[in-house]
C-alpha cells in the first residue's frame, strides 16, 4: 500500500519527525512518499540559483498525492500548515471517485491542540478536521497510524485492489 | 554562564530539539534552563510544564537567553520571555543579551537569503540590541562561547543534519 506523508517541513525538527514517521511506516511494509526526500534535489537547485516555482512544487507533490492509497497528515502547530490542508482537501476530493483510495489519517501530537479539544473547541480547523474524520481518524501516536494503515491495507487486499 | 533556552514546546519533536540543544550547552560548560525540563538541572524528562513564576525566576537568574524563533509568527510564550529578559537587562549589567535561532523556511527561505528580516521588528529589536539571530544552533553556541570567554574551538557539527534531522 502506498502512503503519502503530508506535514509542515519548515524546521529541522519537523523534517526529522516526518522522516521518523516514514521510516516506521516503511519498516511496517508500506511504500511511503515523503515530499522533502524528493525536495532535497530541488533545495540544492534553489541554493545554486535555480529558483523552484510554486507550480513546480505543486506538480511534484500532486503527483505523489494522486498516486497513493492513503495519506497521513501531521496536523501540528497553531494552524494546520496550509500546504498540508490543501493536500488533505485534494485527496478527499480524489477519494470520492476512486475506490483504491482508502482514507486520511491525521497525526496530532500538539499539546495546545489537545487542550483546545479538552475545552470543547475543535483542536484544528473544523473543515480540515472534518475531511480527515469523514474518511479516517485522528491519532496521537505513530503506532496508532500504523494500526489504521494495516486495517486499510487488509481491506484493499480483501477487495482485490492490492496483491 | 547561565543560559535560558526557549522555543516551541507544544510538540514532542520540538521539545526533543530543545533537550538536544540543552545537553550540548551543558557539555560546553553552560548551566541551562529550559521550560520543558522543569529546572536548571536535567531530569531526563522533557514533559514538564513550567509555571510563569518558575520561568520568570530563571530569566532573572540567567545571563543570556537563546530563543528558537520558528513559526510563521514567533511563539507567543517565546516572545513574552524575550520581552521579560529585555526589561531585566535594563537594570542588570551582568546580563549579556539574547541570541535567536531561526530555521523556519517560510520566514528565512531555504537558503536563509531573507535572514531575520521578516520577523516582527519590535521583537527583533529586543534581540538585536545586545545579540543577533543565527541560522543554526552551532552558530549561536559559538557566540555564547565568545560571550563566556571560552577558548576558540572548531565549530560544532549541527545535531540536525540539513535535510532530515538528528544525525
Interface residues (C-beta under 8 A of the other chain):
Chain A: X9 X10 X11 X12 X13 X14 X15 X16 X17 X19 X20 X36 X40 X43 X46 X47 X76 X77 X78 X79 X109 X110 X111 X112 X113
Chain B: X9 X10 X11 X12 X13 X14 X16 X17 X70 X71 X72 X73 X103 X104 X105 X106 X110 X111 X160 X161 X162 X163 X164 X165 X166
